[in-house]
Amino acid sequence: MSASPLHAACAKLFRVTVFVATALSVPAALAAQAVSVQALVAVPNSSARVSGMTTRMDGVWAGLGVGIEAGRFSLTANGTRGQVNGTPPGAVPATSLGELDLGGLFHLAPWLAVRARYAARALSSAAGYERWDMMGAGARVARDLGTPAVSTFAALTYLPVVRLKNETAPTFGVGGEAGATVTPAGSPLALTLVYRIERFHFSDAATRAAQFETLSLAIGVRAHRQRGRWTLSGSKDASPPR
């Protein structure tokens, strides 16, 4: 007996939940208490195994991101684009890789937040076009290392909705990340280093496996509102797309 009807019902419920949460967060976002902007450069690595044959692609991409903080809510939007090449060289054509990442956090405590995420990732080359659409939810923890100037964070995300254009889609995915943010004393800038990994599970009939990783370095600046005035500060939580 297939589990597809149950999976479809869970996916539909998840989409409705994300829509409702986003709708409720819009009024808070309009009354933003802080806005952040960041630029980043990253090294992505994609690997896929199909029928026992493994192909790998790596390269460099760059992008921009914006964030809004309002009370317990944090909303982010990030866009990146770059080139990746097959390993070994010539295994696959040079490929253009781009990603749009939308995320939201609701902070249950200063160190703990629940999160929702949507990401669209596209690869285009002479061999064809491939697009991934993902929706997920999870949790994130953060901790200062003795001083607010240095903080670390980690997150785990379950991706029950994964769509793959023109290919057999995974049944689900799991993502994880870990990173650190450094805000130099007296500087309005913050530096963030993040490692992110995603693994996707396919049905046995697909004879396929896939994994995506990035190592990102970002520099960001944050403006916060206090007593009706906006001032610059190092990004409280400036981190690359995840």
C-alpha positions as CSV (number, residue, x, y, z in Angstrom):
1,M,0.0,0.0,0.0
2,S,1.6,3.3,-1.1
3,A,2.2,6.1,1.5
4,S,1.6,8.7,-1.3
5,P,-1.9,9.8,-0.1
6,L,-0.6,10.4,3.4
7,H,2.4,12.3,2.1
8,A,0.2,14.4,-0.1
9,A,-2.1,15.3,2.8
10,C,0.9,16.3,5.0
11,A,2.3,18.4,2.2
12,K,-1.0,20.2,1.7
13,L,-1.4,20.8,5.4
14,F,2.2,22.2,5.6
15,R,1.6,24.6,2.7
16,V,-1.6,25.9,4.4
17,T,0.3,26.3,7.7
18,V,3.1,28.3,6.0
19,F,0.6,30.5,4.2
20,V,-1.3,31.3,7.4
21,A,2.0,32.0,9.3
22,T,3.2,34.3,6.6
23,A,-0.1,36.2,6.5
24,L,0.0,36.7,10.2
25,S,3.6,37.9,10.1
26,V,3.1,40.6,7.5
27,P,1.6,43.3,9.9
28,A,4.6,42.7,12.2
29,A,7.0,43.1,9.3
30,L,5.5,46.4,8.3
31,A,6.3,47.7,11.8
32,A,9.9,46.6,11.5
33,Q,12.3,47.3,14.4
34,A,15.4,46.4,12.5
35,V,16.4,46.0,8.8
36,S,19.6,44.3,7.7
37,V,21.4,44.0,4.4
38,Q,24.3,41.6,3.5
39,A,26.5,40.6,0.6
40,L,28.0,37.1,0.4
41,V,30.2,34.8,-1.5
42,A,29.9,31.0,-1.3
43,V,31.3,27.8,-2.6
44,P,28.5,25.4,-3.5
45,N,28.9,21.7,-4.1
46,S,26.3,19.5,-5.6
47,S,26.5,15.7,-6.0
48,A,24.0,13.3,-7.5
49,R,24.1,9.5,-7.9
50,V,21.9,8.0,-10.6
51,S,21.9,4.3,-11.3
52,G,25.2,3.9,-9.6
53,M,27.0,6.7,-11.4
54,T,28.0,9.8,-9.3
55,T,28.5,13.3,-10.7
56,R,29.7,16.3,-8.8
57,M,29.6,20.0,-9.4
58,D,31.3,22.8,-7.6
59,G,32.1,26.5,-8.2
60,V,31.5,29.9,-6.7
61,W,28.4,32.1,-6.4
62,A,27.6,35.5,-4.9
63,G,24.5,37.3,-3.8
64,L,22.6,39.7,-1.7
65,G,20.2,39.4,1.2
66,V,17.8,41.5,3.2
67,G,16.2,40.9,6.6
68,I,13.4,42.4,8.7
69,E,13.0,42.0,12.5
70,A,9.8,42.8,14.3
71,G,9.4,41.6,17.9
72,R,9.7,37.9,17.9
73,F,9.5,37.6,14.1
74,S,12.4,37.7,11.6
75,L,11.9,37.5,7.9
76,T,14.7,37.1,5.3
77,A,15.0,37.1,1.5
78,N,18.3,36.1,-0.2
79,G,19.3,35.7,-3.9
80,T,22.5,34.1,-5.2
81,R,23.9,33.3,-8.6
82,G,27.1,31.8,-10.0
83,Q,28.8,29.1,-12.1
84,V,29.6,25.5,-11.3
85,N,31.6,22.9,-13.2
86,G,31.7,19.2,-13.2
87,T,34.3,17.1,-11.4
88,P,36.3,15.7,-13.0
89,P,36.5,18.5,-15.6
90,G,34.4,17.7,-18.6
91,A,32.0,15.3,-16.8
92,V,29.1,17.8,-17.2
93,P,28.9,21.1,-19.1
94,A,29.5,24.4,-17.3
95,T,26.3,25.2,-15.5
96,S,24.7,28.4,-14.3
97,L,23.3,28.0,-10.8
98,G,20.9,30.4,-9.0
99,E,18.9,30.3,-5.8
100,L,16.1,32.3,-4.2
101,D,15.7,31.7,-0.5
102,L,12.8,33.0,1.7
103,G,12.7,32.3,5.4
104,G,11.0,33.2,8.6
105,L,11.8,32.7,12.3
106,F,9.6,33.0,15.4
107,H,11.7,33.3,18.5
108,L,10.4,31.2,21.4
109,A,13.4,32.3,23.5
110,P,16.6,34.3,23.0
111,W,18.4,31.1,22.1
112,L,15.6,29.1,20.4
113,A,13.4,29.7,17.3
114,V,11.2,27.8,15.0
115,R,11.5,28.4,11.3
116,A,9.8,28.1,7.9
117,R,11.7,28.1,4.6
118,Y,11.0,28.2,0.9
119,A,13.8,27.9,-1.7
120,A,13.9,27.7,-5.4
121,R,17.2,26.5,-7.0
122,A,17.8,26.4,-10.8
123,L,20.6,24.9,-12.8
124,S,20.9,25.7,-16.5
125,S,23.5,24.3,-19.1
126,A,23.8,23.1,-22.6
127,A,22.6,19.7,-21.3
128,G,19.2,21.2,-20.1
129,Y,17.4,22.9,-17.3
130,E,16.7,21.6,-13.8
131,R,14.7,23.4,-11.0
132,W,14.2,22.5,-7.4
133,D,11.4,23.9,-5.3
134,M,11.5,23.2,-1.6
135,M,9.4,24.0,1.5
136,G,10.3,23.1,5.0
137,A,10.1,23.8,8.7
138,G,12.5,23.2,11.6
139,A,14.2,24.7,14.6
140,R,17.3,26.9,15.2
141,V,19.4,27.5,18.3
142,A,21.9,30.2,19.0
143,R,24.5,31.0,21.7
144,D,26.9,33.8,22.5
145,L,30.5,32.7,23.1
146,G,31.0,34.7,26.3
147,T,30.3,38.0,24.5
148,P,27.5,39.3,22.2
149,A,30.3,40.1,19.7
150,V,30.8,36.4,18.9
151,S,27.8,34.1,18.5
152,T,27.2,30.6,17.1
153,F,24.1,29.0,15.7
154,A,22.9,25.7,14.3
155,A,19.6,24.6,12.7
156,L,17.8,21.5,11.4
157,T,15.1,21.7,8.8
158,Y,12.7,19.0,7.5
159,L,11.7,19.4,3.9
160,P,8.4,17.5,3.3
161,V,7.7,19.3,0.0
162,V,10.4,19.0,-2.7
163,R,9.6,19.4,-6.4
164,L,12.0,18.7,-9.2
165,K,11.2,19.9,-12.7
166,N,11.6,17.3,-15.5
167,E,12.9,14.7,-13.1
168,T,11.6,12.2,-10.5
169,A,11.1,14.3,-7.4
170,P,12.5,13.3,-3.9
171,T,10.0,12.0,-1.4
172,F,11.5,14.4,1.2
173,G,14.7,16.2,2.2
174,V,16.6,17.1,5.4
175,G,18.8,20.2,5.9
176,G,21.3,21.2,8.5
177,E,23.6,24.2,9.1
178,A,26.1,25.6,11.6
179,G,27.8,28.9,11.7
180,A,29.3,31.8,13.6
181,T,28.9,35.6,13.5
182,V,31.6,38.1,14.6
183,T,30.7,41.7,15.2
184,P,33.9,43.8,15.7
185,A,33.6,46.3,18.6
186,G,32.6,49.7,17.4
187,S,31.9,48.6,13.8
188,P,28.6,48.7,12.1
189,L,29.6,45.5,10.2
190,A,29.2,41.8,11.0
191,L,31.0,38.8,9.4
192,T,29.3,35.4,9.2
193,L,30.6,32.0,8.2
194,V,28.1,29.3,7.5
195,Y,28.2,25.6,6.4
196,R,24.9,24.2,5.1
197,I,24.0,20.8,3.8
198,E,20.9,19.2,2.3
199,R,20.2,15.6,1.6
200,F,17.3,14.3,-0.4
201,H,15.6,10.9,-0.2
202,F,14.2,9.3,-3.4
203,S,12.0,6.3,-3.7
204,D,13.7,3.0,-4.2
205,A,12.4,2.9,-7.8
206,A,14.2,6.1,-8.7
207,T,17.7,4.6,-8.0
208,R,18.9,8.1,-7.2
209,A,20.4,10.1,-4.4
210,A,21.3,13.8,-4.2
211,Q,23.1,16.2,-1.8
212,F,23.8,19.9,-1.8
213,E,26.4,21.8,0.3
214,T,27.6,25.4,0.6
215,L,30.3,27.2,2.6
216,S,29.4,30.9,2.8
217,L,31.0,34.1,4.0
218,A,28.9,37.1,4.4
219,I,29.3,40.7,5.5
220,G,26.3,42.6,6.7
221,V,25.1,45.8,8.2
222,R,22.0,46.4,10.4
223,A,19.9,49.4,11.1
224,H,17.6,49.3,14.1
225,R,15.0,51.7,15.4
226,Q,15.1,52.8,19.0
227,R,12.8,55.6,20.3
228,G,11.8,56.5,16.8
229,R,15.3,56.9,15.5
230,W,17.3,54.6,13.1
231,T,20.9,53.8,13.9
232,L,23.5,51.5,12.3
233,S,24.9,48.5,14.1
234,G,26.5,45.2,13.3
235,S,24.0,42.6,12.0
236,K,22.4,40.9,15.0
237,D,21.9,37.7,13.0
238,A,23.5,38.3,9.6
239,S,23.9,34.9,8.0
240,P,24.0,33.7,4.4
241,P,21.0,31.9,2.8
242,R,20.1,28.7,4.4
